[in-house]
Amino acid sequence: MTAAEAAEAASREAHGGGDGVTKPADDTSPCSTDADCTMTRHPPGNCCASLCTPRAVTRTQAEALQQRDQSCRCAMPLCRPPLHEKVAACVQNRCVEKDAGPSY
């Protein structure tokens, strides 16, 4: 492998190497209201919705993850029902999870 090929491979790895995993800078900001945020089951940078406990992201990022999900081969995780529901909220221009109370 030449130095140029090594540099290109390192750049591809840092910016998502085509393996279905991308490394986003920050998918929780910016937001200005709670309506700018939503929950997703996608881990950061992954094209498959594999989390049992959803996390908060911007709506724009959630839409991008949903579109990418359609082009990936994903196994659905077996998850038990959550003990507490989570909702997305905008706090200091970042989407965060907040406890909405028991889900029963």
Biotite code that builds the C-alpha atoms (Angstrom):
import biotite.structure as struc

atoms = struc.array([
    struc.Atom([0.000, 0.000, 0.000], chain_id="A", res_id=1, res_name="MET", atom_name="CA", element="C"),
    struc.Atom([1.397, 3.371, -0.971], chain_id="A", res_id=2, res_name="THR", atom_name="CA", element="C"),
    struc.Atom([1.296, 6.441, 1.261], chain_id="A", res_id=3, res_name="ALA", atom_name="CA", element="C"),
    struc.Atom([-1.439, 7.939, -0.935], chain_id="A", res_id=4, res_name="ALA", atom_name="CA", element="C"),
    struc.Atom([-3.550, 4.782, -0.649], chain_id="A", res_id=5, res_name="GLU", atom_name="CA", element="C"),
    struc.Atom([-3.055, 4.746, 3.137], chain_id="A", res_id=6, res_name="ALA", atom_name="CA", element="C"),
    struc.Atom([-4.116, 8.398, 3.377], chain_id="A", res_id=7, res_name="ALA", atom_name="CA", element="C"),
    struc.Atom([-7.202, 7.730, 1.260], chain_id="A", res_id=8, res_name="GLU", atom_name="CA", element="C"),
    struc.Atom([-8.138, 4.699, 3.386], chain_id="A", res_id=9, res_name="ALA", atom_name="CA", element="C"),
    struc.Atom([-7.727, 6.729, 6.575], chain_id="A", res_id=10, res_name="ALA", atom_name="CA", element="C"),
    struc.Atom([-9.907, 9.499, 5.144], chain_id="A", res_id=11, res_name="SER", atom_name="CA", element="C"),
    struc.Atom([-12.585, 6.973, 4.113], chain_id="A", res_id=12, res_name="ARG", atom_name="CA", element="C"),
    struc.Atom([-12.539, 5.435, 7.583], chain_id="A", res_id=13, res_name="GLU", atom_name="CA", element="C"),
    struc.Atom([-12.860, 8.829, 9.278], chain_id="A", res_id=14, res_name="ALA", atom_name="CA", element="C"),
    struc.Atom([-15.773, 9.884, 7.059], chain_id="A", res_id=15, res_name="HIS", atom_name="CA", element="C"),
    struc.Atom([-17.585, 6.575, 6.756], chain_id="A", res_id=16, res_name="GLY", atom_name="CA", element="C"),
    struc.Atom([-15.993, 3.791, 4.811], chain_id="A", res_id=17, res_name="GLY", atom_name="CA", element="C"),
    struc.Atom([-18.967, 2.451, 2.853], chain_id="A", res_id=18, res_name="GLY", atom_name="CA", element="C"),
    struc.Atom([-19.499, -0.336, 5.388], chain_id="A", res_id=19, res_name="ASP", atom_name="CA", element="C"),
    struc.Atom([-22.828, 1.095, 6.577], chain_id="A", res_id=20, res_name="GLY", atom_name="CA", element="C"),
    struc.Atom([-21.160, 2.939, 9.429], chain_id="A", res_id=21, res_name="VAL", atom_name="CA", element="C"),
    struc.Atom([-20.666, 6.688, 9.259], chain_id="A", res_id=22, res_name="THR", atom_name="CA", element="C"),
    struc.Atom([-19.171, 8.869, 11.923], chain_id="A", res_id=23, res_name="LYS", atom_name="CA", element="C"),
    struc.Atom([-21.383, 11.960, 12.215], chain_id="A", res_id=24, res_name="PRO", atom_name="CA", element="C"),
    struc.Atom([-19.953, 15.095, 13.777], chain_id="A", res_id=25, res_name="ALA", atom_name="CA", element="C"),
    struc.Atom([-22.966, 15.606, 16.061], chain_id="A", res_id=26, res_name="ASP", atom_name="CA", element="C"),
    struc.Atom([-26.459, 14.348, 15.340], chain_id="A", res_id=27, res_name="ASP", atom_name="CA", element="C"),
    struc.Atom([-28.018, 15.919, 18.451], chain_id="A", res_id=28, res_name="THR", atom_name="CA", element="C"),
    struc.Atom([-27.661, 19.576, 17.465], chain_id="A", res_id=29, res_name="SER", atom_name="CA", element="C"),
    struc.Atom([-28.618, 22.198, 16.513], chain_id="A", res_id=30, res_name="PRO", atom_name="CA", element="C"),
    struc.Atom([-32.158, 22.524, 17.778], chain_id="A", res_id=31, res_name="CYS", atom_name="CA", element="C"),
    struc.Atom([-34.188, 25.458, 19.029], chain_id="A", res_id=32, res_name="SER", atom_name="CA", element="C"),
    struc.Atom([-37.417, 23.799, 20.213], chain_id="A", res_id=33, res_name="THR", atom_name="CA", element="C"),
    struc.Atom([-38.516, 20.344, 21.347], chain_id="A", res_id=34, res_name="ASP", atom_name="CA", element="C"),
    struc.Atom([-40.218, 19.944, 17.953], chain_id="A", res_id=35, res_name="ALA", atom_name="CA", element="C"),
    struc.Atom([-36.772, 19.907, 16.295], chain_id="A", res_id=36, res_name="ASP", atom_name="CA", element="C"),
    struc.Atom([-35.939, 16.651, 18.119], chain_id="A", res_id=37, res_name="CYS", atom_name="CA", element="C"),
    struc.Atom([-37.161, 13.081, 17.884], chain_id="A", res_id=38, res_name="THR", atom_name="CA", element="C"),
    struc.Atom([-36.141, 9.608, 19.037], chain_id="A", res_id=39, res_name="MET", atom_name="CA", element="C"),
    struc.Atom([-34.320, 7.013, 16.934], chain_id="A", res_id=40, res_name="THR", atom_name="CA", element="C"),
    struc.Atom([-33.182, 3.435, 17.438], chain_id="A", res_id=41, res_name="ARG", atom_name="CA", element="C"),
    struc.Atom([-30.082, 3.995, 15.257], chain_id="A", res_id=42, res_name="HIS", atom_name="CA", element="C"),
    struc.Atom([-26.721, 3.998, 17.048], chain_id="A", res_id=43, res_name="PRO", atom_name="CA", element="C"),
    struc.Atom([-24.508, 6.962, 16.126], chain_id="A", res_id=44, res_name="PRO", atom_name="CA", element="C"),
    struc.Atom([-23.285, 6.491, 12.566], chain_id="A", res_id=45, res_name="GLY", atom_name="CA", element="C"),
    struc.Atom([-24.928, 3.087, 12.031], chain_id="A", res_id=46, res_name="ASN", atom_name="CA", element="C"),
    struc.Atom([-27.390, 2.420, 9.223], chain_id="A", res_id=47, res_name="CYS", atom_name="CA", element="C"),
    struc.Atom([-29.388, -0.197, 11.158], chain_id="A", res_id=48, res_name="CYS", atom_name="CA", element="C"),
    struc.Atom([-31.940, 0.584, 13.857], chain_id="A", res_id=49, res_name="ALA", atom_name="CA", element="C"),
    struc.Atom([-30.485, -1.785, 16.443], chain_id="A", res_id=50, res_name="SER", atom_name="CA", element="C"),
    struc.Atom([-30.889, 0.022, 19.763], chain_id="A", res_id=51, res_name="LEU", atom_name="CA", element="C"),
    struc.Atom([-33.449, -1.258, 22.234], chain_id="A", res_id=52, res_name="CYS", atom_name="CA", element="C"),
    struc.Atom([-33.452, 2.074, 24.049], chain_id="A", res_id=53, res_name="THR", atom_name="CA", element="C"),
    struc.Atom([-33.966, 4.947, 21.597], chain_id="A", res_id=54, res_name="PRO", atom_name="CA", element="C"),
    struc.Atom([-31.812, 8.053, 21.683], chain_id="A", res_id=55, res_name="ARG", atom_name="CA", element="C"),
    struc.Atom([-32.580, 11.686, 20.869], chain_id="A", res_id=56, res_name="ALA", atom_name="CA", element="C"),
    struc.Atom([-31.447, 13.216, 17.562], chain_id="A", res_id=57, res_name="VAL", atom_name="CA", element="C"),
    struc.Atom([-32.497, 16.114, 15.373], chain_id="A", res_id=58, res_name="THR", atom_name="CA", element="C"),
    struc.Atom([-35.439, 15.453, 13.048], chain_id="A", res_id=59, res_name="ARG", atom_name="CA", element="C"),
    struc.Atom([-33.168, 16.108, 10.062], chain_id="A", res_id=60, res_name="THR", atom_name="CA", element="C"),
    struc.Atom([-30.727, 13.446, 11.232], chain_id="A", res_id=61, res_name="GLN", atom_name="CA", element="C"),
    struc.Atom([-33.562, 10.990, 11.980], chain_id="A", res_id=62, res_name="ALA", atom_name="CA", element="C"),
    struc.Atom([-34.884, 11.386, 8.428], chain_id="A", res_id=63, res_name="GLU", atom_name="CA", element="C"),
    struc.Atom([-31.404, 10.786, 6.987], chain_id="A", res_id=64, res_name="ALA", atom_name="CA", element="C"),
    struc.Atom([-30.976, 7.678, 9.164], chain_id="A", res_id=65, res_name="LEU", atom_name="CA", element="C"),
    struc.Atom([-34.398, 6.383, 8.088], chain_id="A", res_id=66, res_name="GLN", atom_name="CA", element="C"),
    struc.Atom([-33.518, 6.774, 4.398], chain_id="A", res_id=67, res_name="GLN", atom_name="CA", element="C"),
    struc.Atom([-30.156, 5.060, 4.900], chain_id="A", res_id=68, res_name="ARG", atom_name="CA", element="C"),
    struc.Atom([-31.881, 2.241, 6.829], chain_id="A", res_id=69, res_name="ASP", atom_name="CA", element="C"),
    struc.Atom([-33.805, 1.275, 3.684], chain_id="A", res_id=70, res_name="GLN", atom_name="CA", element="C"),
    struc.Atom([-30.561, 0.504, 1.825], chain_id="A", res_id=71, res_name="SER", atom_name="CA", element="C"),
    struc.Atom([-29.046, -1.660, 4.596], chain_id="A", res_id=72, res_name="CYS", atom_name="CA", element="C"),
    struc.Atom([-29.611, -5.271, 5.489], chain_id="A", res_id=73, res_name="ARG", atom_name="CA", element="C"),
    struc.Atom([-30.572, -5.115, 9.117], chain_id="A", res_id=74, res_name="CYS", atom_name="CA", element="C"),
    struc.Atom([-31.596, -7.683, 11.690], chain_id="A", res_id=75, res_name="ALA", atom_name="CA", element="C"),
    struc.Atom([-34.315, -6.527, 14.064], chain_id="A", res_id=76, res_name="MET", atom_name="CA", element="C"),
    struc.Atom([-33.208, -6.682, 17.699], chain_id="A", res_id=77, res_name="PRO", atom_name="CA", element="C"),
    struc.Atom([-35.286, -8.549, 20.255], chain_id="A", res_id=78, res_name="LEU", atom_name="CA", element="C"),
    struc.Atom([-36.065, -5.968, 22.919], chain_id="A", res_id=79, res_name="CYS", atom_name="CA", element="C"),
    struc.Atom([-38.196, -6.116, 26.002], chain_id="A", res_id=80, res_name="ARG", atom_name="CA", element="C"),
    struc.Atom([-40.726, -3.314, 26.515], chain_id="A", res_id=81, res_name="PRO", atom_name="CA", element="C"),
    struc.Atom([-39.194, -0.252, 28.166], chain_id="A", res_id=82, res_name="PRO", atom_name="CA", element="C"),
    struc.Atom([-39.834, 0.379, 31.848], chain_id="A", res_id=83, res_name="LEU", atom_name="CA", element="C"),
    struc.Atom([-39.958, 4.139, 31.256], chain_id="A", res_id=84, res_name="HIS", atom_name="CA", element="C"),
    struc.Atom([-40.941, 6.024, 28.130], chain_id="A", res_id=85, res_name="GLU", atom_name="CA", element="C"),
    struc.Atom([-38.438, 8.563, 26.857], chain_id="A", res_id=86, res_name="LYS", atom_name="CA", element="C"),
    struc.Atom([-39.197, 11.720, 24.899], chain_id="A", res_id=87, res_name="VAL", atom_name="CA", element="C"),
    struc.Atom([-36.880, 13.988, 22.954], chain_id="A", res_id=88, res_name="ALA", atom_name="CA", element="C"),
    struc.Atom([-36.379, 17.559, 24.129], chain_id="A", res_id=89, res_name="ALA", atom_name="CA", element="C"),
    struc.Atom([-34.161, 20.467, 23.117], chain_id="A", res_id=90, res_name="CYS", atom_name="CA", element="C"),
    struc.Atom([-31.906, 21.621, 25.954], chain_id="A", res_id=91, res_name="VAL", atom_name="CA", element="C"),
    struc.Atom([-29.204, 24.226, 25.289], chain_id="A", res_id=92, res_name="GLN", atom_name="CA", element="C"),
    struc.Atom([-29.486, 23.670, 21.495], chain_id="A", res_id=93, res_name="ASN", atom_name="CA", element="C"),
    struc.Atom([-28.958, 19.880, 21.811], chain_id="A", res_id=94, res_name="ARG", atom_name="CA", element="C"),
    struc.Atom([-31.500, 17.082, 21.570], chain_id="A", res_id=95, res_name="CYS", atom_name="CA", element="C"),
    struc.Atom([-31.609, 15.034, 24.769], chain_id="A", res_id=96, res_name="VAL", atom_name="CA", element="C"),
    struc.Atom([-33.755, 12.224, 26.185], chain_id="A", res_id=97, res_name="GLU", atom_name="CA", element="C"),
    struc.Atom([-36.134, 12.992, 29.012], chain_id="A", res_id=98, res_name="LYS", atom_name="CA", element="C"),
    struc.Atom([-38.033, 10.496, 31.120], chain_id="A", res_id=99, res_name="ASP", atom_name="CA", element="C"),
    struc.Atom([-41.777, 10.648, 30.379], chain_id="A", res_id=100, res_name="ALA", atom_name="CA", element="C"),
    struc.Atom([-42.692, 8.291, 33.197], chain_id="A", res_id=101, res_name="GLY", atom_name="CA", element="C"),
    struc.Atom([-43.632, 4.612, 33.469], chain_id="A", res_id=102, res_name="PRO", atom_name="CA", element="C"),
    struc.Atom([-44.827, 2.967, 30.253], chain_id="A", res_id=103, res_name="SER", atom_name="CA", element="C"),
    struc.Atom([-47.343, 0.645, 31.907], chain_id="A", res_id=104, res_name="TYR", atom_name="CA", element="C"),
])
